[in-house]
Amino acid sequence: MLFRFTLKYINYKKLFLVDGVGAMTSAAMLGVVLVKFEGTFAMPHSVLYPLSFIACIFSIYSLICSRIK
């Protein structure tokens, strides 16, 4: 019942906007910050860059969805 009640009041544009900003943050963390600390996290560049690219794609998708009526 509570779930059904909250679905009526969700603003989907804001939801996609927040999701897009979160995906951009993830992409920045994966593509810039974690690459500098590669030795600490034991993840090579060959893994971090594709993950960052995927996060960028999701960010673009969410931001486009937030702009559509």
Backbone hydrogen bonds in HBPLUS format (Angstrom, degrees):
<---DONOR---> <-ACCEPTOR-->    atom                        ^
c    i                          cat <-CA-CA->   ^        H-A-AA   ^      H-
h    n   atom  resd res      DA  || num        DHA   H-A  angle D-A-AA Bond
n    s   type  num  typ     dist DA aas  dist angle  dist       angle   num
A0005-PHE N   A0001-MET O   3.00 MM   4  6.22 151.5  2.08 146.3 154.4     1
A0006-THR N   A0002-LEU O   2.98 MM   4  6.24 154.8  2.04 150.0 155.6     2
A0007-LEU N   A0003-PHE O   3.16 MM   4  6.33 143.6  2.30 144.5 153.3     3
A0009-TYR N   A0006-THR O   3.19 MM   3  5.51 142.3  2.34 106.2 115.6     4
A0015-LEU N   A0011-ASN O   3.05 MM   4  6.33 153.2  2.12 148.1 156.6     5
A0016-PHE N   A0012-TYR O   2.96 MM   4  6.11 163.4  1.99 147.5 150.2     6
A0017-LEU N   A0013-LYS O   2.97 MM   4  6.13 148.5  2.07 140.6 150.2     7
A0018-VAL N   A0014-LYS O   2.92 MM   4  6.10 162.8  1.95 151.2 154.3     8
A0019-ASP N   A0015-LEU O   3.00 MM   4  6.18 155.3  2.06 143.6 151.1     9
A0020-GLY N   A0016-PHE O   2.84 MM   4  5.99 153.4  1.91 144.2 151.2    10
A0021-VAL N   A0017-LEU O   3.01 MM   4  6.26 157.5  2.06 148.9 154.4    11
A0022-GLY N   A0018-VAL O   2.96 MM   4  6.14 154.6  2.03 144.4 151.8    12
A0023-ALA N   A0019-ASP O   2.90 MM   4  6.16 149.6  1.99 144.8 153.1    13
A0024-MET N   A0020-GLY O   2.94 MM   4  6.21 148.9  2.04 142.8 151.3    14
A0025-THR N   A0021-VAL O   2.96 MM   4  6.21 151.4  2.04 144.3 152.2    15
A0026-SER N   A0022-GLY O   2.95 MM   4  6.22 154.7  2.02 144.1 151.0    16
A0027-ALA N   A0023-ALA O   2.91 MM   4  6.13 156.2  1.97 144.8 151.3    17
A0028-ALA N   A0024-MET O   2.94 MM   4  6.17 156.4  2.00 146.3 152.4    18
A0029-MET N   A0025-THR O   2.93 MM   4  6.15 160.8  1.96 149.8 155.3    19
A0030-LEU N   A0026-SER O   2.87 MM   4  6.04 162.1  1.90 151.3 156.4    20
A0031-GLY N   A0027-ALA O   2.79 MM   4  5.76 162.7  1.82 148.2 153.9    21
A0032-VAL N   A0028-ALA O   2.93 MM   4  5.51 145.5  2.05 139.9 145.9    22
A0034-LEU N   A0029-MET O   2.85 MM   5  5.98 171.2  1.85 171.7 172.6    23
A0036-LYS N   A0033-VAL O   3.12 MM   3  5.48 128.0  2.41 103.8 116.0    24
A0037-PHE N   A0034-LEU O   3.20 MM   3  5.03 129.5  2.47  90.4 103.6    25
A0040-THR N   A0037-PHE O   3.13 MM   3  5.38 125.3  2.44 102.7 116.2    26
A0041-PHE N   A0037-PHE O   3.22 MM   4  6.53 159.8  2.27 159.3 163.9    27
A0042-ALA N   A0038-GLU O   2.87 MM   4  5.66 124.7  2.18 142.0 155.5    28
A0047-VAL N   A0044-PRO O   3.06 MM   3  5.59 158.6  2.10 112.7 119.3    29
A0048-LEU N   A0044-PRO O   3.16 MM   4  6.50 164.4  2.19 152.7 157.2    30
A0049-TYR N   A0045-HIS O   3.07 MM   4  5.94 176.8  2.07 155.7 156.2    31
A0051-LEU N   A0047-VAL O   3.30 MM   4  6.45 159.3  2.35 146.7 152.7    32
A0052-SER N   A0048-LEU O   2.92 MM   4  6.10 150.7  2.01 147.0 155.5    33
A0053-PHE N   A0049-TYR O   2.92 MM   4  6.16 151.7  2.00 148.9 156.8    34
A0054-ILE N   A0050-PRO O   2.97 MM   4  6.23 157.6  2.02 149.3 154.3    35
A0055-ALA N   A0051-LEU O   3.06 MM   4  6.30 155.9  2.12 144.0 150.4    36
A0056-CYS N   A0052-SER O   2.97 MM   4  6.26 146.2  2.09 143.0 152.3    37
A0057-ILE N   A0053-PHE O   3.02 MM   4  6.36 153.2  2.09 149.0 155.7    38
A0058-PHE N   A0054-ILE O   3.03 MM   4  6.35 162.7  2.06 152.7 156.6    39
A0059-SER N   A0055-ALA O   2.91 MM   4  6.06 148.8  2.01 141.4 150.7    40
A0060-ILE N   A0056-CYS O   2.92 MM   4  6.17 161.4  1.95 152.0 155.9    41
A0061-TYR N   A0057-ILE O   2.99 MM   4  6.22 163.5  2.02 151.1 155.7    42
A0062-SER N   A0058-PHE O   2.95 MM   4  6.11 166.6  1.97 149.6 153.0    43
A0063-LEU N   A0059-SER O   2.92 MM   4  6.06 160.8  1.96 152.0 157.5    44
A0064-ILE N   A0060-ILE O   2.94 MM   4  6.08 152.4  2.02 147.9 155.3    45
A0065-CYS N   A0061-TYR O   2.94 MM   4  6.18 158.9  1.98 149.1 155.3    46
A0066-SER N   A0062-SER O   2.95 MM   4  6.17 138.5  2.12 139.4 150.6    47
A0067-ARG N   A0064-ILE O   3.07 MM   3  5.26 144.9  2.20 102.4 112.8    48
